[in-house]
Amino acid sequence: MRKNGKVGGIAIGVILVLAVFGLMACTTKIPAGYAGIVYNMNGGIEKNVLTQGWTFLSPTKTVTKYTIAREQSYMSKDSRGDSKDDESFEVPTKEGASLEVDVAFGYTFDINRLSETFSRFRGQDGKEILNSFIKPNMQGWIKEVTPRYGMIEIVSKERGTVNTAISEEMKQRFDRYGIIIDSVSLTDVRPDKDTDKAIKEKIKAQEKLETARVTAEQAKVEANKEKEVAIINAEKEKETAKINAEKARIKAEGDAQAQRIKAEAEAEANKKVAGSLTPELIEKQKIEKWNGTVPQIQGDATPIVDMRGE
């Protein structure tokens, strides 16, 4: 009896252990930032998408996980982030040169199209799709964008414009697959020795040309300033001459008016004086002014008129 009881206890323990492992096998955890598609062997893809948390599933169901939060990915020469070994690659330029580039991009999966993504990629999860589809196509499609730009644009500070164009292109290309690309950047660009020399010479020539352009523009600005000053001075001189002419006119008119008034006053005075002179007054004035002497006329020894009475 004691032996049978021991065997029974072991059997129960085994059953409990198997039950625990069975429960663990049928329990799935969806991490934060991920969503899961449930595939039922008896009915195919289920409509409900699993989100963050623990979920109990029957043994006939499997869960495929996809990131629905932004993930950063790299394709670089070193082992940066999820870049394994050397994932850098060469891109062509407008001149036909080749530049080795490192790329960084952000991606996520559209939660509203996860069922479509699951079917399109035949049950691959997000990481498998990243390595088998996103990265290889990212390389190929970037190579279709860079020939629109010259070496200088890709290597210099103008690279931001190139990155914007690449990002927009990648967004459109991957959107049809339910993959959302939010940004793509050429983080490092490495030309070969000959290309690097050509780029430096071209940059130097452009800098000289830009310096000459700026100098010419400054000269033009200075010339315009001098022209404006000359015009202003001419206008001032013209206005000053106009004012002086007006002052001279006013003075001349004032002087003429004064002369006219003076002449009119003198004429009026003379008229009054002339009007007051009578023959009697004239004779009286003559007498008053006579000093008593008689004018004498000398000729020969005999005077013509002798008024002395002798």
C-alpha positions as CSV (number, residue, x, y, z in Angstrom):
1,M,0.0,0.0,0.0
2,R,2.8,2.3,0.9
3,K,4.5,1.6,-2.4
4,N,1.4,2.3,-4.4
5,G,0.9,5.5,-2.6
6,K,4.4,6.6,-3.3
7,V,3.9,5.9,-7.0
8,G,0.7,7.7,-7.1
9,G,2.3,10.8,-5.5
10,I,5.1,10.8,-8.1
11,A,2.5,10.5,-10.9
12,I,0.6,13.4,-9.5
13,G,3.8,15.5,-9.3
14,V,4.7,14.7,-12.8
15,I,1.2,15.6,-14.0
16,L,1.4,18.9,-12.1
17,V,4.8,19.7,-13.6
18,L,3.6,18.9,-17.1
19,A,0.5,21.0,-16.4
20,V,2.7,24.0,-15.4
21,F,4.9,23.6,-18.5
22,G,1.8,23.3,-20.6
23,L,0.3,26.5,-19.2
24,M,3.7,28.2,-19.8
25,A,3.8,27.0,-23.4
26,C,0.3,28.3,-24.0
27,T,0.9,31.7,-22.4
28,T,2.4,34.4,-24.6
29,K,3.8,37.8,-23.5
30,I,3.5,40.8,-25.8
31,P,6.2,43.4,-24.8
32,A,5.5,47.1,-24.6
33,G,5.7,48.7,-28.1
34,Y,4.8,45.4,-29.8
35,A,1.6,43.9,-31.2
36,G,0.9,40.2,-32.1
37,I,-0.9,38.5,-34.9
38,V,-2.6,35.2,-33.9
39,Y,-2.6,32.3,-36.4
40,N,-4.9,29.4,-35.6
41,M,-4.1,26.2,-37.4
42,N,-7.8,25.4,-37.4
43,G,-9.0,28.7,-38.8
44,G,-6.2,30.9,-40.1
45,I,-5.5,34.5,-39.1
46,E,-7.6,35.8,-36.2
47,K,-9.0,39.3,-36.5
48,N,-8.1,40.5,-33.0
49,V,-4.5,41.9,-32.7
50,L,-2.8,41.2,-29.4
51,T,-1.3,44.2,-27.6
52,Q,0.9,44.6,-24.5
53,G,0.5,42.0,-21.8
54,W,0.1,38.3,-21.2
55,T,-2.3,36.2,-23.2
56,F,-3.3,32.5,-22.8
57,L,-3.6,30.6,-26.1
58,S,-4.6,27.1,-27.1
59,P,-1.8,24.9,-28.5
60,T,-3.2,25.2,-32.0
61,K,-2.5,29.0,-32.0
62,T,0.8,30.8,-32.6
63,V,1.7,34.5,-32.2
64,T,3.9,36.6,-34.5
65,K,5.2,39.9,-33.1
66,Y,5.8,43.2,-34.8
67,T,7.1,46.5,-33.4
68,I,4.4,49.2,-33.4
69,A,6.8,51.7,-31.7
70,R,9.7,53.4,-33.5
71,E,12.7,51.2,-33.9
72,Q,16.1,52.5,-34.9
73,S,18.1,50.5,-37.3
74,Y,21.6,50.9,-38.8
75,M,23.6,49.7,-41.8
76,S,27.1,50.8,-41.1
77,K,30.8,49.8,-41.5
78,D,31.1,49.1,-37.8
79,S,28.8,47.1,-35.6
80,R,26.7,50.0,-34.5
81,G,23.2,49.2,-33.1
82,D,21.7,46.2,-35.0
83,S,24.3,46.5,-37.8
84,K,26.2,43.2,-37.9
85,D,29.7,43.2,-39.3
86,D,30.0,45.6,-42.3
87,E,26.6,46.6,-43.7
88,S,27.8,49.8,-45.4
89,F,27.4,50.0,-49.2
90,E,28.3,52.2,-52.2
91,V,25.9,54.7,-53.9
92,P,26.4,56.4,-57.3
93,T,26.4,60.1,-57.8
94,K,25.3,62.4,-60.6
95,E,28.9,62.5,-61.9
96,G,29.1,58.7,-62.0
97,A,31.4,58.4,-58.9
98,S,30.8,56.0,-56.1
99,L,30.6,56.9,-52.4
100,E,30.6,54.4,-49.5
101,V,27.9,55.3,-47.0
102,D,26.5,54.4,-43.6
103,V,22.8,54.6,-43.1
104,A,20.5,55.0,-40.1
105,F,16.7,54.8,-40.3
106,G,13.6,54.6,-38.1
107,Y,10.8,52.2,-38.8
108,T,7.7,50.6,-37.4
109,F,4.8,48.5,-38.6
110,D,1.3,49.8,-39.2
111,I,-0.9,48.2,-36.5
112,N,-4.0,48.5,-38.7
113,R,-2.3,46.4,-41.5
114,L,-0.5,43.7,-39.5
115,S,-2.7,40.9,-40.9
116,E,-1.9,42.0,-44.4
117,T,1.8,42.2,-43.4
118,F,1.7,38.7,-41.9
119,S,0.2,37.2,-45.1
120,R,2.4,39.1,-47.5
121,F,5.6,38.0,-45.7
122,R,4.3,34.5,-45.0
123,G,4.4,34.6,-41.2
124,Q,7.8,36.3,-40.8
125,D,8.0,38.4,-37.7
126,G,9.3,42.0,-37.5
127,K,13.0,41.2,-37.1
128,E,13.0,38.7,-39.9
129,I,11.3,41.2,-42.2
130,L,13.8,43.9,-41.2
131,N,16.8,41.7,-42.3
132,S,15.3,39.9,-45.3
133,F,13.3,42.7,-46.8
134,I,13.7,46.2,-45.3
135,K,17.5,46.5,-45.3
136,P,18.1,44.9,-48.7
137,N,15.5,47.1,-50.4
138,M,16.6,50.2,-48.5
139,Q,20.0,49.8,-50.1
140,G,18.6,49.3,-53.6
141,W,16.1,52.2,-53.4
142,I,18.7,54.6,-51.9
143,K,20.9,53.9,-55.0
144,E,18.1,55.1,-57.2
145,V,17.9,58.4,-55.4
146,T,21.6,59.5,-55.0
147,P,22.3,59.8,-58.8
148,R,20.0,62.9,-58.7
149,Y,22.7,64.7,-56.7
150,G,26.3,65.6,-57.1
151,M,29.3,64.5,-55.0
152,I,29.5,67.9,-53.2
153,E,25.8,67.8,-52.2
154,I,26.1,64.3,-50.7
155,V,29.4,65.0,-48.9
156,S,29.0,68.6,-47.8
157,K,26.5,70.3,-45.4
158,E,23.9,70.1,-48.2
159,R,23.5,66.4,-47.3
160,G,20.4,67.4,-45.3
161,T,18.6,68.0,-48.6
162,V,19.7,64.6,-49.9
163,N,18.5,62.9,-46.7
164,T,15.1,64.6,-46.9
165,A,14.7,63.3,-50.5
166,I,15.7,59.8,-49.5
167,S,13.4,59.8,-46.5
168,E,10.4,60.9,-48.6
169,E,11.2,58.2,-51.3
170,M,11.6,55.4,-48.7
171,K,8.3,56.4,-47.0
172,Q,6.4,56.0,-50.2
173,R,8.2,52.8,-51.2
174,F,7.7,50.9,-47.9
175,D,4.2,52.2,-47.2
176,R,2.6,49.8,-49.6
177,Y,3.9,46.9,-47.5
178,G,2.5,48.2,-44.2
179,I,5.9,49.4,-43.1
180,I,6.3,53.0,-41.8
181,I,9.6,54.7,-42.4
182,D,9.9,58.0,-40.5
183,S,13.5,59.1,-41.4
184,V,16.5,58.0,-43.3
185,S,20.0,59.5,-43.0
186,L,23.3,59.0,-44.6
187,T,25.3,59.3,-41.4
188,D,28.7,58.9,-42.9
189,V,30.0,59.2,-46.4
190,R,33.5,58.0,-47.5
191,P,34.8,58.7,-51.0
192,D,37.8,56.9,-52.4
193,K,41.1,58.6,-52.6
194,D,40.7,60.0,-56.2
195,T,37.1,61.0,-55.6
196,D,38.1,62.7,-52.3
197,K,40.7,64.7,-54.1
198,A,38.3,65.7,-56.8
199,I,35.7,66.7,-54.2
200,K,38.2,68.9,-52.4
201,E,39.3,70.6,-55.6
202,K,35.7,71.2,-56.5
203,I,34.8,72.6,-53.1
204,K,37.8,74.9,-53.3
205,A,36.8,76.2,-56.7
206,Q,33.2,76.7,-55.5
207,E,34.5,78.6,-52.4
208,K,36.5,80.9,-54.7
209,L,33.5,81.4,-56.9
210,E,31.4,82.2,-53.9
211,T,34.0,84.6,-52.6
212,A,34.0,86.4,-55.9
213,R,30.2,86.5,-56.0
214,V,30.1,88.0,-52.5
215,T,32.7,90.5,-53.3
216,A,30.8,91.6,-56.5
217,E,27.6,91.8,-54.5
218,Q,29.2,93.9,-51.9
219,A,30.7,96.2,-54.6
220,K,27.2,96.5,-56.1
221,V,25.7,97.3,-52.7
222,E,28.4,100.0,-52.1
223,A,27.9,101.4,-55.6
224,N,24.1,101.6,-54.9
225,K,24.8,103.3,-51.6
226,E,27.0,105.9,-53.3
227,K,24.4,106.4,-56.0
228,E,21.7,106.9,-53.4
229,V,23.9,109.4,-51.4
230,A,24.7,111.3,-54.7
231,I,21.0,111.5,-55.5
232,I,20.1,112.6,-52.0
233,N,22.9,115.3,-52.1
234,A,21.7,116.5,-55.5
235,E,18.2,116.7,-54.2
236,K,19.4,118.7,-51.2
237,E,21.4,121.0,-53.4
238,K,18.4,121.4,-55.7
239,E,16.2,122.2,-52.7
240,T,18.7,124.6,-51.3
241,A,19.0,126.4,-54.6
242,K,15.3,126.6,-54.8
243,I,15.0,128.0,-51.3
244,N,17.8,130.6,-52.0
245,A,16.1,131.6,-55.2
246,E,12.8,132.0,-53.4
247,K,14.6,134.1,-50.7
248,A,16.2,136.3,-53.4
249,R,12.8,136.7,-55.1
250,I,11.1,137.7,-51.9
251,K,14.0,140.1,-51.0
252,A,13.8,141.7,-54.5
253,E,10.1,142.1,-54.2
254,G,10.6,143.6,-50.8
255,D,13.2,146.1,-52.0
256,A,11.1,147.0,-55.0
257,Q,8.1,147.5,-52.8
258,A,10.1,149.7,-50.4
259,Q,11.5,151.8,-53.4
260,R,8.0,152.1,-54.7
261,I,6.6,153.3,-51.4
262,K,9.5,155.7,-50.9
263,A,9.1,157.1,-54.4
264,E,5.3,157.5,-53.8
265,A,6.0,159.2,-50.5
266,E,8.5,161.6,-52.1
267,A,6.2,162.3,-55.0
268,E,3.3,163.0,-52.6
269,A,5.5,165.3,-50.5
270,N,6.7,167.2,-53.6
271,K,3.1,167.5,-54.7
272,K,2.1,168.9,-51.4
273,V,5.1,171.3,-51.4
274,A,4.4,172.4,-55.0
275,G,0.7,172.9,-54.2
276,S,1.7,175.2,-51.3
277,L,4.0,177.6,-53.3
278,T,2.3,180.8,-54.5
279,P,4.0,183.8,-56.4
280,E,3.8,185.9,-53.3
281,L,5.4,183.2,-51.2
282,I,8.1,182.7,-53.7
283,E,8.9,186.5,-53.7
284,K,8.9,186.5,-50.0
285,Q,11.3,183.6,-49.8
286,K,13.5,185.5,-52.3
287,I,13.5,188.6,-50.2
288,E,14.2,186.6,-47.0
289,K,17.1,184.9,-48.6
290,W,18.6,188.2,-50.1
291,N,21.6,189.5,-48.1
292,G,21.3,193.1,-49.3
293,T,24.0,193.1,-51.9
294,V,23.4,193.8,-55.6
295,P,25.0,191.8,-58.2
296,Q,27.7,193.7,-60.2
297,I,28.7,193.3,-63.7
298,Q,32.1,194.5,-64.7
299,G,33.1,195.5,-68.2
300,D,34.8,198.7,-69.3
301,A,35.5,201.6,-66.9
302,T,32.0,202.8,-67.1
303,P,29.5,200.6,-65.2
304,I,26.3,199.7,-67.0
305,V,24.2,200.2,-64.0
306,D,25.0,202.2,-61.0
307,M,22.5,201.8,-58.2
308,R,24.6,203.5,-55.5
309,G,23.0,206.8,-56.3
310,E,26.3,208.7,-56.6
